[in-house]
Amino acid sequence: MSAEVENAPVEGEAVDDRTGPAIAVACSRCGERALLRPGGLCPACVAAIGLAEDRTEYDEWRSRVEAGIAAGP
Protein backbone atom coordinates (compact mmCIF):
# COMPACT_ATOMS: atom_id res chain seq x y z
CA MET A 1 0.00 0.00 0.00
CA SER A 2 1.40 3.40 -0.89
CA ALA A 3 2.15 6.08 1.70
CA GLU A 4 -0.38 8.28 -0.09
CA VAL A 5 -3.21 5.86 0.70
CA GLU A 6 -1.98 5.15 4.22
CA ASN A 7 -1.83 8.87 5.04
CA ALA A 8 -5.06 9.89 3.31
CA PRO A 9 -7.63 11.47 5.62
CA VAL A 10 -10.68 9.46 6.62
CA GLU A 11 -13.72 10.05 4.42
CA GLY A 12 -15.46 13.23 5.57
CA GLU A 13 -12.67 14.32 7.89
CA ALA A 14 -11.82 18.03 7.72
CA VAL A 15 -8.36 18.68 6.28
CA ASP A 16 -6.40 21.90 6.64
CA ASP A 17 -5.13 22.79 3.14
CA ARG A 18 -1.96 24.31 4.55
CA THR A 19 -0.89 21.56 6.94
CA GLY A 20 -2.74 18.46 5.75
CA PRO A 21 -1.16 15.61 3.79
CA ALA A 22 -0.66 15.95 0.05
CA ILE A 23 -3.23 13.86 -1.79
CA ALA A 24 -3.17 13.14 -5.51
CA VAL A 25 -6.38 14.38 -7.14
CA ALA A 26 -7.69 13.61 -10.63
CA CYS A 27 -6.96 16.05 -13.45
CA SER A 28 -10.17 17.65 -14.70
CA ARG A 29 -9.06 17.10 -18.32
CA CYS A 30 -7.55 13.59 -18.50
CA GLY A 31 -8.43 12.05 -15.14
CA GLU A 32 -4.82 11.18 -14.21
CA ARG A 33 -4.05 11.67 -10.53
CA ALA A 34 -1.48 14.35 -9.68
CA LEU A 35 -0.30 16.26 -6.63
CA LEU A 36 0.24 19.44 -8.63
CA ARG A 37 -2.89 20.63 -10.48
CA PRO A 38 -2.75 24.34 -11.30
CA GLY A 39 -6.16 25.36 -12.55
CA GLY A 40 -7.35 21.76 -12.17
CA LEU A 41 -4.99 20.30 -14.77
CA CYS A 42 -2.07 17.91 -14.35
CA PRO A 43 1.37 18.97 -15.65
CA ALA A 44 1.02 16.79 -18.78
CA CYS A 45 -2.25 18.48 -19.76
CA VAL A 46 -0.82 21.95 -19.10
CA ALA A 47 2.04 21.07 -21.46
CA ALA A 48 -0.33 19.63 -24.07
CA ILE A 49 -2.61 22.67 -24.18
CA GLY A 50 0.38 25.02 -24.02
CA LEU A 51 1.94 23.41 -27.08
CA ALA A 52 -1.28 23.07 -29.08
CA GLU A 53 -1.75 25.25 -32.14
CA ASP A 54 -5.25 26.27 -31.03
CA ARG A 55 -4.68 28.46 -27.96
CA THR A 56 -8.36 28.58 -26.88
CA GLU A 57 -8.10 25.88 -24.20
CA TYR A 58 -4.80 27.31 -22.92
CA ASP A 59 -6.25 30.82 -22.67
CA GLU A 60 -9.27 29.51 -20.72
CA TRP A 61 -6.98 27.57 -18.37
CA ARG A 62 -4.75 30.59 -17.87
CA SER A 63 -7.77 32.74 -16.99
CA ARG A 64 -8.85 30.17 -14.34
CA VAL A 65 -5.35 30.17 -12.82
CA GLU A 66 -5.15 33.98 -12.78
CA ALA A 67 -8.60 34.21 -11.17
CA GLY A 68 -7.55 31.72 -8.49
CA ILE A 69 -4.41 33.70 -7.74
CA ALA A 70 -6.34 36.96 -7.55
CA ALA A 71 -8.89 35.38 -5.17
CA GLY A 72 -6.13 34.31 -2.77
CA PRO A 73 -6.12 31.36 -0.37
C-alpha positions, 0 to 999 in steps of 0.5 A, a space after each residue: 500500500 502506498 504512503 499516499 493511501 496510508 496517510 489519506 484522511 478518513 472520508 469526511 474528515 476536515 483537512 487543513 489545506 496548509 498543513 494536511 497531507 498531500 493527496 493526488 487528485 484527478 486532473 479535470 481534463 484527463 483524469 490522471 491523478 497528480 499532486 500538482 494541479 494548477 487550474 485543475 490540470 495535471 502537468 502533462 495536460 498543461 504542457 499539451 494545451 500550451 503546445 497546441 496550435 489552437 490556444 483557446 483551451 490554454 487561454 481559458 486555463 490561464 484565466 482560471 489560474 489567474 482568477 484563483 491567484 487573484 482570489 487568494 487562499 
